């Protein structure tokens, strides 16, 4: 049975849900999970109190008893829902990482206290998922840093949406003496104070100086002025880069506010593009789709335009609007900005043929696993090299 409308549940349909809940076959549990997910995503606000209580009871039972793959599919479908009871969302977040990952990365129902508890009590994989959330408070960032995992800290530093306190930033700059992998993401953070950036460059320069002295017997007194000059110039250059990035951060902030107020839509996206506001377009599409900004750029400007077609299909954008978005977005490419007619024809054909549910599943994969995009890029590069040879 497929529910017609969440607001039109008849007694017989409730009996059907209860009957599914009593069965223990994988098929019946999977069917029940799909129906419950649809109800909470599409119409929980119009359920009666009795119906809502029943749905919560059944959902609680599902979360605690069904097979791992059913829980994983359920978590993926409910990750961005605003209607699921918070205690159920927390149960999903504490589950096996296959279940917890989409919830930890995307759910707004998890409180800071929930996230901190999970950081302290669950696995490194859970911590990594939290470190990739769109927005992370300073308190949660502190808990992640205290976890002691270098991979978690590096992921946190690479997340522009993570708020990091001044004290913690100073600690991480100090730790970068020991952990080289912290240095680059620290320097690239827009909120790294110039004084700390200078200190970081001087430390790196000092380490290089010592390596040259110990490994090649060079005169320290001759190296000192050159190393210091290079370090200071590097700090100045990075300060300029961070200043230039403020425009991008402002676009991200505006796009986030628009999403929170429900103002992100195809009409606004197209209007921004027509005004030539490429950074804001990218930020809006990232916020709307949930795909991290760094990964989204690779997707949007990929040759052929197929990922952009999938994104727009998943977001429910119609074909005329997509066509305009595709053509206007090409100005954001670093290479040739003129659209090949063959490229346009191919991407429109894909847009027509792509099923909405398939597009949504693919975007969910991009959203929850940014490394997947990098893997796809590597495969495409390998194919290109093979063809060229």
C-alpha positions in Angstrom: 0.0 0.0 0.0 1.2 3.5 -0.9 -0.3 6.4 1.1 -2.2 8.8 -1.1 -1.8 11.8 1.2 -0.4 11.9 4.7 -3.4 14.0 5.7 -5.9 11.4 4.6 -5.2 8.3 6.6 -8.2 6.1 7.0 -8.7 3.5 9.8 -8.1 0.7 7.4 -4.7 2.2 6.5 -3.8 2.5 10.1 -4.6 -1.2 10.6 -2.4 -2.0 7.6 0.5 -0.1 9.1 0.0 -2.0 12.4 -0.1 -5.3 10.6 3.2 -4.4 8.8 4.7 -3.5 12.1 3.9 -7.0 13.5 5.5 -8.8 10.6 9.2 -9.6 10.7 10.0 -10.2 7.1 12.6 -7.9 5.5 10.1 -7.0 2.7 7.3 -5.9 5.2 9.8 -3.9 7.3 11.2 -2.2 4.3 7.8 -1.3 3.0 6.8 0.0 6.5 10.0 2.1 6.7 9.2 3.8 3.4 5.7 4.6 4.3 6.7 6.1 7.7 9.5 8.1 6.1 7.0 9.5 3.5 4.6 10.5 6.3 7.2 12.3 8.4 8.7 14.1 5.3 5.5 15.1 3.6 2.7 15.5 6.0 3.4 15.0 9.7 2.2 18.5 10.5 -1.3 17.6 9.5 -1.6 14.3 11.2 -4.0 14.0 14.1 -2.5 13.6 17.6 -3.5 10.0 17.6 -2.0 9.3 14.2 1.2 11.1 15.1 1.6 9.2 18.3 1.0 5.9 16.4 3.6 6.9 13.8 6.1 7.8 16.5 5.6 4.4 18.2 6.0 2.5 15.0 9.1 4.6 14.0 10.7 3.9 17.5 10.1 0.2 17.0 11.7 0.3 13.5 14.8 2.2 14.7 15.4 -0.3 17.5 14.5 -3.6 15.8 14.8 -3.7 12.0 17.8 -4.8 10.0 20.8 -2.5 9.5 20.2 -1.8 5.8 16.6 -0.9 6.5 17.7 1.5 9.3 20.3 3.0 6.9 17.7 3.7 4.2 15.3 5.2 6.8 18.1 7.4 8.2 18.9 8.7 4.7 15.3 9.6 4.1 14.7 11.3 7.4 18.1 13.1 7.8 16.7 16.5 6.8 13.2 16.1 8.2 12.0 18.7 10.7 9.1 16.5 11.9 10.8 13.5 13.4 10.8 13.4 17.3 14.3 14.5 18.4 14.8 11.4 20.6 14.4 9.2 17.5 16.8 11.3 15.5 19.3 11.0 18.3 18.9 7.2 18.3 19.7 7.1 14.6 22.7 9.4 15.2 24.1 7.0 17.8 23.5 3.9 15.6 26.1 2.1 13.4 27.9 4.6 11.2 26.1 3.4 8.1 22.9 4.6 9.8 24.2 7.6 11.7 26.3 9.3 8.9 23.6 11.1 7.0 21.9 12.2 10.2 25.1 13.4 11.9 26.0 15.4 8.8 22.6 16.9 7.9 20.0 16.9 10.7 19.2 20.2 12.3 17.3 18.4 15.1 20.5 17.3 16.9 21.4 19.6 19.7 25.0 20.6 20.6 24.7 18.4 23.7 23.7 15.4 21.6 26.6 16.0 19.2 29.1 16.4 22.1 27.9 13.2 23.7 28.3 11.3 20.5 31.8 12.7 20.0 32.8 11.4 23.5 31.0 8.0 23.3 31.0 6.8 19.6 33.6 6.0 17.0 36.1 8.1 15.0 33.8 7.6 12.0 31.0 9.3 13.9 33.3 12.2 14.8 34.3 12.6 11.2 30.7 12.8 10.1 30.1 15.5 12.7 33.2 17.4 11.5 31.5 17.6 8.1 28.3 19.3 9.2 27.3 22.5 7.4 27.5 24.4 10.6 29.4 23.5 13.8 29.4 25.6 17.0 32.5 26.4 18.9 31.5 24.0 21.7 31.2 21.1 19.3 34.5 22.0 17.7 36.2 22.0 21.1 34.8 18.5 21.7 36.1 17.3 18.3 39.6 18.7 19.0 39.6 17.1 22.4 38.9 13.7 20.7 42.6 13.6 19.8 42.1 12.2 16.2 44.3 14.0 13.7 42.0 13.1 10.8 39.0 14.5 12.7 40.8 17.8 13.5 42.0 18.2 9.9 38.5 17.6 8.6 37.2 20.2 11.1 39.8 22.7 10.0 38.8 22.2 6.3 35.2 22.9 7.1 34.5 26.6 6.5 31.2 26.3 8.4 32.9 25.3 11.7 33.2 27.9 14.3 36.5 27.6 16.2 37.3 29.6 19.3 40.4 31.8 19.6 41.8 29.6 22.3 41.3 26.4 20.3 42.8 28.0 17.2 45.9 29.0 19.2 46.2 25.4 20.5 45.9 24.0 17.0 48.5 26.4 15.6 50.8 25.1 18.4 50.0 21.5 17.5 50.8 22.1 13.9 54.5 22.0 14.9 53.9 18.3 15.5 51.2 17.5 13.0 52.1 18.8 9.5 48.7 18.0 8.1 47.2 20.8 10.2 49.3 23.5 8.7 47.7 23.9 5.2 44.0 23.9 6.4 45.0 26.3 9.2 46.6 28.8 6.9 43.6 28.6 4.6 41.0 29.4 7.3 39.4 32.8 6.9 39.2 33.2 10.7 42.8 32.6 11.4 44.2 35.8 12.9 47.1 37.4 11.0 49.3 37.1 14.1 48.8 33.3 14.2 49.3 33.0 10.5 52.6 34.8 10.8 53.6 32.5 13.7 52.7 29.4 11.6 54.8 30.6 8.7 57.8 31.3 10.9 57.6 27.8 12.4 57.5 26.2 9.0 60.4 28.4 7.9 62.4 27.4 11.0 61.8 23.7 10.3 63.0 24.2 6.8 66.0 26.0 7.9 67.0 23.2 10.3 66.5 20.6 7.6 68.8 22.5 5.3 71.4 23.0 8.0 71.3 19.3 9.2 71.0 17.7 5.8 73.2 19.8 3.6 75.6 21.6 6.0 74.5 25.1 4.9 75.6 28.1 6.9 72.7 29.0 9.4 73.7 32.7 9.4 73.3 32.9 5.7 70.0 31.1 5.7 68.3 33.1 8.5 67.5 36.3 6.5 66.2 34.4 3.5 64.0 32.0 5.5 62.6 34.9 7.6 61.9 37.0 4.5 60.1 34.1 2.8 58.0 33.3 5.8 56.9 36.9 6.3 56.1 37.3 2.6 54.1 34.1 2.8 52.1 35.3 5.7 51.3 38.6 3.9 50.2 36.8 0.8 47.9 34.5 2.8 46.4 37.5 4.5 45.5 38.9 1.1 44.0 35.6 0.1 41.8 35.4 3.2 40.7 39.0 2.6 39.6 38.0 -0.9 37.7 35.1 0.5 35.5 37.3 2.6 33.3 37.9 -0.4 32.8 34.1 -0.7 32.1 33.7 3.0 29.5 36.6 2.8 27.8 34.7 0.0 27.7 31.5 2.0 26.2 33.3 5.0 23.5 35.0 2.8 22.7 31.7 1.1 22.4 30.0 4.5 20.0 32.7 5.8 17.9 32.3 2.7 17.7 28.6 3.1 16.7 28.9 6.8 13.9 31.4 5.8 12.7 29.2 2.9 13.7 31.7 0.2 15.8 29.5 -1.9 14.1 28.6 -5.2 14.7 28.3 -8.9 13.5 31.8 -9.7 15.9 33.4 -7.2 18.8 31.1 -8.4 18.2 32.2 -12.0 18.0 35.9 -11.1 21.3 35.8 -9.2 23.0 34.1 -12.2 21.6 36.8 -14.6 23.1 39.4 -12.4 26.5 37.7 -12.7 26.7 36.9 -9.0 28.6 33.6 -9.5 29.8 33.2 -5.9 26.3 33.7 -4.6 24.9 31.3 -7.2 27.4 28.6 -6.0 26.6 29.2 -2.4 22.9 29.1 -3.0 23.1 25.9 -4.9 25.3 24.4 -2.2 22.9 25.3 0.5 19.8 24.2 -1.4 21.2 20.8 -2.5 23.3 20.2 0.7 26.3 19.3 -1.4 29.5 20.8 0.2 30.7 24.0 -1.6 34.1 22.6 -2.6 32.6 19.5 -4.2 29.7 21.5 -5.8 32.1 23.6 -7.8 33.6 20.6 -9.4 30.2 19.2 -10.2 28.7 22.4 -11.6 31.5 23.2 -14.0 32.4 19.6 -15.0 32.7 19.3 -18.8 29.4 18.1 -20.3 27.2 19.5 -17.6 25.8 16.2 -16.5 26.2 16.7 -12.7 24.5 20.1 -13.0 21.6 18.4 -14.8 21.3 15.8 -12.1 21.4 18.5 -9.4 18.6 20.5 -11.0 16.5 17.4 -11.6 16.8 16.4 -8.0 15.8 19.9 -6.8 12.7 19.8 -9.0 13.8 22.6 -11.3 11.9 22.6 -14.6 13.6 22.2 -18.0 13.3 25.8 -19.3 14.8 27.1 -16.1 17.5 24.4 -16.1 18.5 25.4 -19.7 19.0 29.0 -18.6 20.9 28.0 -15.5 23.1 25.7 -17.6 23.9 28.3 -20.2 24.5 31.2 -17.7 26.6 29.0 -15.3 29.1 28.4 -18.0 30.6 31.8 -17.4 31.9 30.5 -14.1 34.2 28.0 -15.9 37.9 28.8 -16.0 38.3 27.5 -19.5 36.2 28.3 -22.6 32.9 29.9 -21.7 31.1 29.4 -25.1 28.7 26.4 -25.0 29.1 23.7 -27.6 25.7 23.0 -29.2 26.5 19.3 -28.9 27.1 19.8 -25.2 23.8 21.5 -24.7 21.9 18.9 -26.7 23.5 16.1 -24.6 22.8 17.6 -21.3 19.2 18.4 -22.2 18.7 14.8 -23.3 20.1 13.6 -19.9 17.8 16.0 -18.1 14.8 14.6 -19.9 15.7 11.0 -19.4 16.8 11.2 -15.7 14.3 10.0 -13.2 13.7 12.3 -10.2 14.2 9.6 -7.6 17.4 8.4 -9.3 18.7 12.0 -9.4 17.8 12.5 -5.7 19.6 9.3 -4.7 22.8 10.4 -6.5 22.7 13.8 -5.0 22.3 12.2 -1.6 25.5 10.3 -2.2 27.3 13.5 -3.2 25.9 15.2 -0.1 26.9 12.5 2.4 30.2 11.4 0.9 32.3 14.2 -0.7 35.2 11.8 -1.2 33.0 9.9 -3.7 33.1 12.9 -6.1 36.9 12.9 -5.9 36.9 9.2 -6.7 34.7 9.8 -9.7 37.0 12.5 -10.9 40.0 10.2 -10.7 38.1 7.6 -12.7 37.3 10.1 -15.4 40.9 11.3 -15.5 42.0 7.7 -16.0 39.5 7.2 -18.8 40.7 10.4 -20.5 44.4 9.3 -20.3 43.5 5.8 -21.7 41.7 7.4 -24.6 44.6 9.8 -25.3 47.1 7.0 -25.3 
